[in-house]
Amino acid sequence: MRFDLVDLSLFRHVVDAGSITHGAERAHLALAAASTRIRNMEQALGAPLLVRGRAGVTLTQAGRTLLQHARTMLSQAERLREDLGAYAGGLAGQVRVLSNTNALTEFLPETLSLFLTNHPHEVLDHDFVGLDRASALQRFLAEKAARAGRAIRLRVQLRSFDGVCRLVERNVGVGIVPETTARWAAQTLSIKAVQLADHWALRDLSICVRDYKALPPYARQLVDHMRAERREIT
């Protein structure tokens, strides 16, 4: 049983799109080629991965297992390309800096900005400042970039949006942060907020509970408060 990265990427696209036709489009493959690849995967496994229907496809248990591993392997492959790409020409590498909050806020932004400005060959075409690659937002952005055939070049990885905005102010790179964060930061920092026009940039936030009516009064009050606060922010 051998599945290459093209197979795994196609399978992920098919599942995300809900059909082989739309999955093939996302993977930039002809429908016949995509169908053959999926069929060959099932034959190699000896079990169906998808249940075909008029409304699209649904996962079998084997398909759910494969999808879980496919997402992990594709994410690791993307990180591999990013990490190795940084060494092009032997002029770049990774440096891990352990810092307390005071140094991160008061010292590192200026120091790093000067160093990175003086060493422009440490990155490829675009410079980004972002959260750790393991963060939900950074993984989300990396997936969107991968679908466009590109990789996000992270010059610095931080643990807070505030740190991202401060390094952006020092011209270290471009940062992608929530709109509310950008608005607040723009009040005190010399940064320019540019709203993303892509449809994926509009993310819906949901409060999930099993049964709202079954919650105790204090839990319902908390849910109501969070919903009211969200409306005030937007």
C-alpha positions as CSV (number, residue, x, y, z in Angstrom):
1,M,0.0,0.0,0.0
2,R,1.7,3.2,-1.2
3,F,0.0,6.6,-1.2
4,D,2.0,9.5,-2.5
5,L,1.5,13.1,-1.4
6,V,-0.6,13.8,-4.6
7,D,-2.9,11.0,-3.6
8,L,-3.2,12.3,0.0
9,S,-3.7,15.9,-1.1
10,L,-6.4,14.9,-3.6
11,F,-8.2,12.8,-1.0
12,R,-8.2,15.7,1.4
13,H,-9.6,18.1,-1.3
14,V,-12.3,15.6,-2.2
15,V,-13.4,15.3,1.4
16,D,-13.3,19.1,2.0
17,A,-15.2,19.8,-1.3
18,G,-17.8,17.0,-0.7
19,S,-17.4,15.5,-4.2
20,I,-14.7,14.0,-6.4
21,T,-15.6,16.5,-9.2
22,H,-14.9,19.6,-7.0
23,G,-12.0,17.9,-5.2
24,A,-10.4,17.3,-8.6
25,E,-10.8,21.0,-9.4
26,R,-9.1,22.1,-6.2
27,A,-6.3,19.6,-6.8
28,H,-5.9,20.9,-10.4
29,L,-6.5,17.4,-11.8
30,A,-8.8,16.1,-14.5
31,L,-11.9,14.3,-13.2
32,A,-10.9,11.0,-14.8
33,A,-7.4,11.2,-13.3
34,A,-8.8,12.0,-9.9
35,S,-11.3,9.2,-10.0
36,T,-8.6,6.7,-11.1
37,R,-6.4,7.8,-8.2
38,I,-9.1,7.4,-5.6
39,R,-10.1,4.0,-7.1
40,N,-6.4,2.9,-7.0
41,M,-6.1,3.9,-3.4
42,E,-9.2,1.9,-2.5
43,Q,-7.9,-1.1,-4.4
44,A,-4.5,-0.9,-2.8
45,L,-6.1,-0.7,0.6
46,G,-8.6,-3.4,-0.1
47,A,-11.4,-1.4,1.4
48,P,-13.7,1.5,0.3
49,L,-12.7,5.0,1.4
50,L,-15.7,6.9,0.2
51,V,-19.4,6.2,-0.2
52,R,-20.6,7.8,-3.5
53,G,-24.1,9.3,-3.6
54,R,-26.1,11.8,-5.6
55,A,-25.4,14.5,-3.0
56,G,-21.6,13.8,-3.1
57,V,-19.3,11.6,-1.1
58,T,-19.2,10.6,2.5
59,L,-16.3,8.9,4.4
60,T,-16.2,5.3,5.5
61,Q,-14.4,4.4,8.7
62,A,-11.3,3.6,6.7
63,G,-11.7,7.0,5.0
64,R,-11.9,8.8,8.3
65,T,-8.7,7.1,9.4
66,L,-6.9,8.0,6.2
67,L,-8.1,11.6,6.3
68,Q,-6.7,12.0,9.8
69,H,-3.3,10.7,8.8
70,A,-3.4,12.6,5.5
71,R,-3.9,15.9,7.2
72,T,-1.0,15.2,9.5
73,M,1.4,14.0,6.8
74,L,0.5,16.9,4.4
75,S,1.0,19.4,7.2
76,Q,4.4,17.9,8.0
77,A,5.4,17.9,4.4
78,E,4.5,21.6,4.2
79,R,6.6,22.4,7.3
80,L,9.4,20.4,5.7
81,R,9.4,22.5,2.6
82,E,9.3,25.7,4.7
83,D,12.1,24.6,7.0
84,L,14.4,23.4,4.2
85,G,13.6,26.3,1.9
86,A,15.0,28.6,4.5
87,Y,18.5,27.1,4.0
88,A,18.7,28.0,0.3
89,G,22.1,29.3,-0.5
90,G,23.4,28.5,3.0
91,L,22.5,32.0,4.2
92,A,19.6,31.2,6.5
93,G,18.8,29.0,9.5
94,Q,16.6,28.9,12.5
95,V,17.4,30.5,15.9
96,R,15.3,29.8,18.9
97,V,15.2,32.7,21.4
98,L,13.9,32.3,24.9
99,S,12.6,35.6,26.2
100,N,10.7,36.9,29.1
101,T,7.7,39.3,28.6
102,N,9.7,42.4,29.3
103,A,12.5,41.7,26.8
104,L,9.9,40.7,24.2
105,T,8.1,43.9,24.6
106,E,10.9,46.4,25.2
107,F,14.1,45.0,23.7
108,L,13.6,42.4,21.0
109,P,11.4,44.3,18.5
110,E,14.0,46.9,17.8
111,T,17.0,44.5,18.0
112,L,15.4,41.9,15.7
113,S,14.2,44.5,13.2
114,L,17.8,45.9,12.8
115,F,19.3,42.4,12.5
116,L,16.7,41.2,9.9
117,T,17.0,44.4,7.9
118,N,20.8,43.9,7.7
119,H,20.4,40.3,6.6
120,P,17.8,40.3,3.8
121,H,18.8,36.9,2.3
122,E,17.4,35.0,5.2
123,V,14.0,34.7,3.6
124,L,12.5,34.2,0.1
125,D,10.0,36.5,-1.6
126,H,7.8,37.6,1.2
127,D,8.4,38.2,4.9
128,F,5.9,37.4,7.5
129,V,5.6,37.7,11.2
130,G,3.2,35.3,12.8
131,L,2.3,33.0,15.6
132,D,3.9,29.6,16.2
133,R,3.3,27.2,13.3
134,A,1.4,24.9,15.7
135,S,-1.2,27.6,16.5
136,A,-4.7,27.2,15.0
137,L,-4.5,30.5,13.0
138,Q,-1.1,29.8,11.6
139,R,-2.1,26.3,10.5
140,F,-5.2,27.7,8.9
141,L,-3.2,30.3,7.0
142,A,-0.6,27.8,5.9
143,E,-3.3,25.5,4.5
144,K,-4.7,28.4,2.5
145,A,-1.3,29.3,1.1
146,A,-0.6,25.7,0.2
147,R,-3.8,25.6,-1.8
148,A,-2.5,28.5,-3.8
149,G,0.7,26.7,-4.4
150,R,2.7,29.0,-2.1
151,A,4.3,28.8,1.4
152,I,4.2,31.4,4.1
153,R,7.7,32.5,4.9
154,L,7.8,33.2,8.7
155,R,10.7,35.3,9.7
156,V,9.7,35.3,13.3
157,Q,7.2,33.2,15.3
158,L,5.6,34.7,18.4
159,R,3.1,33.7,21.0
160,S,0.9,36.8,21.0
161,F,-0.8,39.1,18.5
162,D,0.6,42.0,20.4
163,G,4.2,40.8,19.7
164,V,3.2,40.3,16.0
165,C,2.0,43.9,15.7
166,R,5.1,45.3,17.4
167,L,7.4,43.6,15.0
168,V,5.3,44.7,12.0
169,E,5.7,48.2,13.3
170,R,9.5,47.7,13.1
171,N,9.3,46.6,9.4
172,V,10.2,43.0,10.1
173,G,7.4,41.7,8.0
174,V,3.7,41.4,7.3
175,G,1.4,40.1,10.0
176,I,-2.1,38.6,9.7
177,V,-4.2,39.2,12.8
178,P,-7.9,39.5,13.7
179,E,-9.5,42.7,12.6
180,T,-10.2,43.7,16.2
181,T,-6.6,43.3,17.1
182,A,-5.5,45.4,14.1
183,R,-7.9,48.2,15.0
184,W,-6.7,48.3,18.6
185,A,-3.0,48.1,17.6
186,A,-3.4,50.9,15.0
187,Q,-4.4,53.3,17.8
188,T,-1.0,53.1,19.5
189,L,1.4,51.6,16.9
190,S,2.6,53.0,13.6
191,I,1.0,50.2,11.5
192,K,-1.4,50.2,8.6
193,A,-4.3,47.8,8.7
194,V,-5.4,46.4,5.3
195,Q,-8.5,44.3,5.2
196,L,-8.2,41.0,3.4
197,A,-10.6,40.7,0.5
198,D,-10.5,36.9,0.3
199,H,-13.7,35.1,1.2
200,W,-11.8,32.7,3.6
201,A,-10.7,35.7,5.7
202,L,-14.2,36.0,7.1
203,R,-14.2,33.5,9.9
204,D,-17.3,32.6,11.9
205,L,-16.8,32.2,15.6
206,S,-19.3,29.9,17.4
207,I,-20.1,29.2,21.0
208,C,-20.9,25.4,21.2
209,V,-22.9,23.9,24.0
210,R,-24.7,20.5,24.0
211,D,-28.1,22.0,25.1
212,Y,-28.5,25.6,25.9
213,K,-31.7,25.1,27.8
214,A,-30.2,22.4,30.0
215,L,-27.4,24.7,31.1
216,P,-27.5,25.9,34.7
217,P,-28.4,29.6,35.1
218,Y,-24.9,30.8,35.7
219,A,-23.6,29.0,32.5
220,R,-26.4,30.5,30.4
221,Q,-25.5,33.9,31.8
222,L,-21.9,33.4,30.7
223,V,-23.0,32.4,27.2
224,D,-25.4,35.3,26.9
225,H,-22.6,37.7,28.1
226,M,-20.1,36.4,25.5
227,R,-22.7,36.7,22.7
228,A,-23.5,40.3,23.8
229,E,-19.8,41.2,24.0
230,R,-19.2,39.8,20.5
231,R,-22.0,41.9,19.0
232,E,-20.5,45.0,20.6
233,I,-17.1,44.2,19.1
234,T,-18.4,43.7,15.6
